[in-house]
């Protein structure tokens, strides 16, 4: 029985073939049939597309390869976190699936950046032996998920930055430029990825941090305990987000990461913003930036001591940093202006 001929004839009729089909047709074992598939692959006659239960073979003709890849819109693999390179994983997804096929330039650029940044974080920081990667494309959007079983992003920040709670770690993370490995990383990856996504979810331990750019809001939710970190990224196929414009928005003339926005409402642990300690908690780490924007959306009031600590005392010690505010009601603006008047009185 000419097994290679049977495989090629079936390919000519169906355009793709699976090992199980030839096993059923000939009655031979999978191991025996795999030997002939390998011969045809090594001879450049056929190419394997997909993995595991989605694995099938197509003709080595370019048009058949392209058609086969375009039909595969999902990728799922558990990776061994040893000498792992995020760019090579991305290349494999592009080579073996149609997830990135014919994407708009801005979407492709965002996905390249976000995927490699989030996978690199897991590789470099998680201390996890394995990392699970899922990528899917549907009619409306592209989605990817990176999950590790390591130390957990919030626990790692708590340990490295001597923070007491997961909420403090989240607050620290939201400022941008925060990293547990400052010699190797700038801390920009999560910050810019969170700006480029439609939604970015970061879940670890009992907290889930949600960046929803469609609603222009950030949420923190309680979740069932999760060991390690799970990052989920979604972007609409018709999104007009532009990564270059996002970089420029948060960069100075030298194109360095020099501007950040702090959502003041996420720091609310008490009934109102009245104390200097609350202000200091918000200001921690912001000395790295050239421009700081405090967003007072959903904040009803702020006390004199709170405003004075930020807009007079902290500004006095950091005169070269431009500190701005937005979405402040008239009561908060009054307190800020009182603090600014005191600067000129000194």
N, C-alpha and C positions, 0 to 999 in steps of 0.2 A: 504494500500500500504506500503510495507516494504522499506522505503527510504534507510536505511543503507545497505541493501542487494543490492539495485540498484547501490549505490555508489561503493561498493566493487566489484561487478560483472563488472562494467565498467572499474574499475582500473585493473582488471585481464586481460582485453582485450587490453586496451590502455596504460597501465603503468602510466598514469597521467590523472587527471580529474579536471575540473573547476566547480565552483558553477553554473555558467551560463548554463552549459550543463545539469545539473540535474534539474534546474528550467525549462528549455525548455522541457525536457523529461517528467516531472511530471505535469507541469502547476501550481505548488505551488509558493508562493512568495519567494524572495531571503532570507528574514528574517527567514521564516519557514525552508528553506533548510539549512541555516547556522547553525541552531540548531543541526541538525543531523551530520554535519561535525564536529562541536565542540565536540559532544559526542564521535565520532570516534577518534578525536585527543586526547581527555582526556583519552581515553581507550588505547592509544598507538597503534592503528591500522593504522593510517595514519599520515603524516607529511606535514605541509605547506611549500612550497618552493617559494621564490620570494615575491614581494610586488606589490600592486596596480593592474594594468592591466596585470601584468606578474604572478600574484599569481595563483598557482595551487597545487594540492595535489598528493602525491605519497604514495605508500605502505611503511610501516615502516621498511621493510627489507633493510638491509644495501646496498645491490647492487643496489636497486632501488633509494635510496637516493643519492648515489654517482653519478649514471648516470644522475639523474635529475639536480644535482648541476653543473655538468660539462657542461651542455648545457646552463647555464645562465652566460653570459660573460659581463654583464653590471650591474651597481648599481647606483641608483640615489635617493638621499634622502635629504630633508631639515630638519636640526636638530635644536632643541631648545637649544640655548647656555646657559643652566643652569645646573650646576653639570654635565657637559658633559666631558667624558673621551675618549681621542683619541684612546687608546688601545682597549676599548670596541667596538668602531665603527669599527676598523680594524678587530676585532674578528667576528663581525657580517657579514662583507663582506666575510670573509673567510668561515664562517659557511653556508651562504645562497647562495653563488655563486661559480662558477668554475674559477674565475679570477686568483686565486693563485694556482690552481691545477697543480701539476707537473712542477712548475717553476724551472729553474736552481738555485742552492743554492745562487750564487752571486746575481742573479736578485731578488730573494725573500728577501734577506738581505737588499739590497738597497731600495726596495719598502717599507719594514717594517719601515726602518729608515726615509726615505723621507716623507712618508705619515703621520706618527705620528708627525714628526717635523713640517710640514706645517699646519696640523690641529691644533696642540697645539698652534702655533703662532696665529691662528685665534681665538682660544678659549681664550687665555690669554691676547692678545693685542688689538683685534679689537673693543671691546665694542659693538659688533653686537648682536642683539637679536637672530638671526638665522644664520646658516651656511649651505651653499649648498655643498653637496659632490657628485661628479660624478666619477665613476671608470669604465674603459672599457678595455677589452682585445680583440685584433684582431689577424689576422694571423701573424703579424710582431712585434707588440709591446704592451706594457701595458701603459695606460694613466690614470692620475687622475687629477681632478680639485677641488680646494677648493676655494669657493667664499663667502665673507662676505659683509655686508652692513654697515660696521663700519666706523671708523675714517680714515682709509687708511694708509698703511704702510709708504708712503713717507711723508704725512702730520704729522703722529705721530713722525717720526724722526725729522722733522723740528721743531716741537713744543718742544720736550723733549731735543733736542741738540742745540736749538737756531740757527737753520740754516735758510737761507733766501729763498732758492729756492728748488724745487723738484730735480733739477739736483745735487745740493749740497748734498741732502739726499741720492741720488743714489750713488754718489761718496763715501760718508761715509759708506754706506752699503757694497760696494764692497770690502772694506778693511777687512771685517770679524771682529768678536768679538765686533760688535756694537749692542747694545740692549737698549731698552727704559726701561727695568726693570732689572738692573744689579744685584740686590740682589737675583733674582729668575732665571736668565738666563745668559748663558755665551756668547750668540751671535753667537754660532757656527752653529746652525741649517741650516740657509739659505746658509752659506758659504760652508759647506760640501755637502748639497743637490745639490748645483749648480755644484759641481765637479763630482757628481755621476750620474747625468742625461745625457741623450743624448741632450735634450733641457729642459730648465726650463724658463718659462715666468712669470714675476711678473708685473701685470698691476694694476695701481691705479691712480685716478685722470686723468691727461692727458698724463701720461707717461707709456711706456711699456719697461721693462728691459728684454732683451733676452740673456740667456746664451746658446750658441750653441757649444757644445763640439765636435760635428762632424766636424765643421769648425774651432774649436779651437779659437772662437772669441766671443765677447760680443757686443751687439747692444742696442741702446736706440732709441725708436721710439715715435712719437707723435700719440696719439689715441683720439678718442671721449671720453668725460668725463665719468669716471666710479666712482660711489660712492662705497667706501670700497676698498677691495683688491681681486683680482682674481689671483690665482696661478695655473699654468698648468705645469705638469711634464710628460715627456715621456721617456721611455727607451726601447730599442730594446730587443726582447726576446733572441737574440743571442749575446748580449753585453758581452764583456769580462771584463768590469769594476769591480773592486774589492774594496769594501768599506774599508776593512782593510788596503789595500795598500794606499788608499787615505788618511786615517787617519795618517798613518806612514809618508807619504810624507810631511805633514804639522805639524809634531809633533817632539819634541825633544826626548832625550833618556828617559825622564820621561813620555813620551806619553801625554804630555799636548799640547794644541793648542798654538804653539809657532812660527809658520812661516806663512807669508802671501805674496802674489804676488799682486802688484799694476800695473794695465794697464795704463801707463802714458798718452796714447793718449786720453783716456776718460775724462781727466781733461783739455782738450784744449778749452779754452774760447776765446783766442786771436789768433793772427797770428803765434806766436812762443813762446817757453818757455825761457823767458829772465829774469823774475823778481824773486825776493826772495819771494814775496807774493804768486806767483804760486807754488813755492816749498813748502812753509809752508802749503798751502791748501792740497797738496798731503800728507804731513807728519803728518797731524793732526790725532791723535789716534794711530799711529804706535808704540808708546813707549810701548805698551802692549806686543809686540812680541820680540822674541829673534833673529829671522832672518827675514829680509825684502828684497824681490826681486823686483826691479823696471824693468818692461818690457817696452823697448823703441820701440817696434814694431810699424811701421808706423809713427814714429816721425822723422822728417827730421833734426832738429837742436835744440840745447839748448845753452843758453847763459852762460857766466862765472858766473854771479851772481846766476843763477838758480842752477848750479852744485855746486858752493861754499857753498850755503845754505844747501844743502843736504849732500854732502860728506865731508865737513869740519866742519861747524858750528854745524849742527844737530848731526853729529857723535861725535863731541867733547863733547856735552852734554849728549850723550847716548853711552858711550864707550863700554858697554857690548853687544850692539846690533850689529849683523853682517848685514851690508847693502850691498847687491849685485846688479848687473845689468846684463841685457841680451838683445840681439837683438839691441844693440846700434851701429850706424854707426861710421865711423872713426872720424867724426867731434865731435860727442857727447863724444866718448871715450877720445878724446884730452882734452876736457873741464873737464871731470871727473878726468883725470890724473893730470891736473894742480891743481885741488882742493886737491887731495891727496898729491901732492908735498908740498903744503903749510902747511899741517898738520905736516910734518917732519921738516919744517923750523921753526915752532913755538917753 
